[in-house]
Amino acid sequence: MEWIEVSVVTHSESVEAISELLTNLGSQGVSIEDPADFYQLSQEQLEWLKVNQKQLFSTDDVIIKAYFTDEEYSQDMLSKIKAKIHELKDFGLQLGKEEVHVGKVGQQDWAEAWKSYYFPVRVTRNLTVVPSWLDYTPEQANELLIFLDPGLAFGTGTHPTTQLSLAALEQYVRGGERMLDVGTGSGVLSIAAKLLGVGEITAYDIDEMATRISKENIRLNPSISDITVKENNLLVGVREEADLIVANILAEILMQMPTDAYNNLKEGGHLILSGIIDTKFEDVKALYEDAGFIFKQSMRMKEWNCIIFTKVGEED
């Protein structure tokens, strides 16, 4: 059996958005070739790659490869993919070269080759994301392992927006909190929050495939429990008081939920918002302050921002 391989050459800003839209169009797997991932590695991780014969990149372009069956790849698919990628400009994302190439690969090539693009990555001080098919021994006693199957990419831990969210969770989790994860995608933030000590979690995503993937990833982490995954549009109709709310979504989507977030956050609780490009930072901050939130701090990585708010009633 042959697979249709669609390669998109783009900018790092658009990686997660393009990966998600390719999956929503029916892709059976997505791999990401991002040279920035390698610049962040420790010497130990680089040695790990050499041992496992990992090929390093010599280009600054990010390449996203998606795989479709003949049945899923219709005649108008290429035009549809290009149109949907171009629409991302409306969200203020850089698209880079915006090139799309189509080819064919054999069953064995597709089944194994994409796995070579994933390896264990230490994404914060204590958290390491490990592809589910790899054996990995923690390098330090306090290292917490998040096992993921990133074949269907909805956030694998390496993108700046996810890293910022994870760093914020490390900073604000005290243990035993009730948390809402909005736009859960791969479930990586819910899994990390449980490892850090959060109590009950409800994870929401509007996409049925995302909720299915997050459930599969949660099952890959046998020590994890008390995570409920539901299909829902942001926090519309949700009435669950939470100590902590986290949302890693594009700024335009975050700007749709300040009131719902405020109504679901307990006094003294924290709201962590990530996925905010530089040009949208002030707009998001102002909108949530208008809704009653108190700005606590922000963190930045490349052109991405994470904002942490609290609700009136915090004593510190």
N, C-alpha and C positions, 0 to 999 in steps of 0.2 A: 504493500500500500504506500502511495506517495502522499505527502502533505504539501499544501501551499504555504510557503514561508513569505510573510509580509514584513519587510524591514523598513523601519521609519528612522530617518536620521534627523535628530532634533536637538534642542537645548535642554540642559538639566532641569530648568524650571518646569518643563512640561512632562517630565517622565511619568509621574503617577497618573496625571490626567489622561495621557495618551494610552498608558497601559490599561487603565480602567475602561476607556471607550472601546479599545480593541477586544477586551474580554466581553463587554456587553454586546459586541457585534458577532460573538460566537467563537472567538479564538479558544482553542483547547489548551493553550500554554503560552506564556510570555516570558522572554528572557531579556535582561537589560545589560548592555555593555557600556559601563560608565567609568572612564578613566579616573574620575574623582574618587571612586571607591578605593582605588589602590594608593592614592596619595595619603589617605588617612590611616593606612595600616602600620602596625608596629613592625619592628624587625622580625619578631617571632612569627607574625602572620605572613609576612613576605616569604620567610623560609618555608612556612607551611604550604604556600602556593607552589614554590619551587619543587618541593617533594612530590606534590600532587600534579606536577606538570601543567600548571596553570599558565596560559598565555597572557602576557601583559599587553596593554594597548599602546599604540603609538599615535593616537589621534585624540583631539579634544572633543570630538563629536560624541554624543550619546546615541547609541543604536538600540532601538527596541525591536525585537523580533517576535512576531506572533504567528501561530500555526493554526491553519484551518483545514478541514476536510474538503474534498471536492464538492460535497453537498452543501456545506456551509458557505463556501466561497462562490457567490453568484457572480454573474457577468458584470453587474453594476457595483460590486463590492469596492473596487479600487476607487471609483469616483466618490462613493459614499464615505470611505475612510478619509480621503483627501479633504472632502467638504467638512467633515466633523472636526478634523484636526485644525483646519483653517478657522473654524468657529471659536476655537480656544483663544484667539486673539481678543475676542470680546471680553474675556476675563483678565486681560492685561498680561497674559503669559507670553514669554519669548518662545518662538518656535524654531529658532536656528535656521538650518538649511531647508527644513520642511520638505525633505525628499522622501519618497515612498518607492520601494523596489519590491518586485514580486519574483519568486523563484519556486523551485520544488526540491524537497528533500525526502529521502526514504524513511520508512518506518523506524528502523534502528537508529538512524542519524538523529531523528527528531526525539525519540524516546530517551536518548542518553546525552546528546550533545549539549542541550540547553542547561543541563545540570552543572556543567563545567564552569558556568558563569557565577555560581554561588559558592560561598565559603563562609566559615565562621567570622563574624565581625563584632568587635567590642564597640558598642554604640554609645555607652555611657561609662561612668566610673565602675558600675557594678553589673551592668547588663550586657550580655553577649547574645546575638542572634545566630542560631545554628541551623542550617538546612537539615531537615528531618532525616535524610538518608546518610548523614555523615556521623562517624564516631569522633567525639571531641572531648578532651579532658580539660577541665577548668585549670587556668593558669594560677589563680589565686583562690584562697579559701572563701572569700566573700563574693565570688563571681556567680551571678544568677543567669541560668541558661534559658533562652526562649527558643523553643523548637518550632520552626515554621516550614511549610511546604510552599515555596514562593513561585511555583509553576504558574499559578494564576495570580498576577501581581495586583494587590490592592494595598500595598504598603508593606515593605519587607524590612524596615528598620534602618536602611542605609540613607534614605533621603533626608535632607536637612529638616523638613517639617516634622518627620517622625522622630528624628533624634532630639529635636527641641522639646517635643511632647514628652519623650521618655525622660529627659533631663529634668523637666518641670515636675514630673511625677516623683522622681527620686527626691526632689527638694521638698515637696509638700505633703507626701504621704506620711502619716504618723502611725497608722495601723488601725484596722477595724472600721474604716470609713464605709459609707454607702456611696457607690459611684455610678454615674451614668456615662456611657461611652457613646458619643453621637457620631454616626458615620464610621462605624467600627472597621469596615474594610476587611483586612486580614485577621483582625482580632488582636493584633500585636500589643496595642495599648492596654487592653483588658488583661491579657496574659501577664504583661509586665507589672501592672498594678497589683494583681494577685500575688506575684512573687515578692513584691515590696511590702505586702501586708494589708492591702485593702480587704474589706469584708465582702459584702454582697455587691455584685455588679450586674447592671442591665445594659446590654450593648444593642444599639439600634443601627440599622442601615436601611435605606429605601430600596436597595437592590437585592433581589432574592438570591442571586448568585453570591453576592458578598456575604450575606448571612450564612449561606451554606459553607462557604470557604472558611469563615471565622469559626464555625462549629467544628469543622475538620481540624483546624489548627489548634483549637482548644483541646481536642482529644489527643493531640500529639504531645501534650504536656500533662502527664498523668497525675502530677501533684496538684493540679488546678481544679477547683470546684467552685460552686456558687456563682457561676456566670450564666445569666439567662440572655439568649440572643433573640431579638425580635425584629420583624420587618416593620419599619415605620418611617414617615417623613420627618426627619429631624426630631423635635420634641412636640410636634403637633398632637394635641390630645393627651399628652402624657401628664400624669399627676403622681409623681414619685419624689418625695423629698430626699435630697441627696446632700451629702457633705462635700462631694467633689463631682464636678462635671468636666469632662474633657472632650474636645472636638477638634479633629485635625482635618479640615475641609477648606476648600478655596474661600477666599474672603467674601466673594459675592454670595455664597451660600450661608456663611456665618452671619451675614448681615440680615438674614431672614429670621433669626431666632433669639434676639435679645430678651424679649418679653417672656417667652416660654422658658428660657434658661433662668431668668430671674425668679419666676414663679416656682421652679423646681429645686432651686438651691436654698439650703438652710442658711439662717443667719450665721455668720462666721465661717461659712463654707468658701471653697475656692473654685473658680471657673478658669480652666486652661484652654486657650484658643490658639491653634496653630494653623499653618497654611496661608499666612498673611504676607503677601508680597510687599516690598517697601512702599510702593505707590498707594497701597490701600491701608497702610498702618493707621494713619490719623483718622480716616473715615470709620474704621472698625472701632477704634478706641473711643471716639466721640459718641458713636451710636450706643455702645454698651454703657458708657457713663450716663448718657441721657436716660437709659432704662433704669438707672439706680445703682449700678455697680461702681465699686471703688477700685481705681487702678492701683495695682500693687507693684508689679514690675514687668519688664519685657526682656526677652532674650533674642539674639539675632545670630543667624548663621548664613553666610553668603547674602543673598537678597531676601531671605525669608525671616519672618518674625513669629515669635510666640508671645502672647500677652496673658498675664495672670491677673485676674480680678478677684475681689472678695465682695461679700455682701454686708451691709451695715449690721453691726452687732458684734464684730470681731473685737476682742479685747486688747490684742497686741497692737 
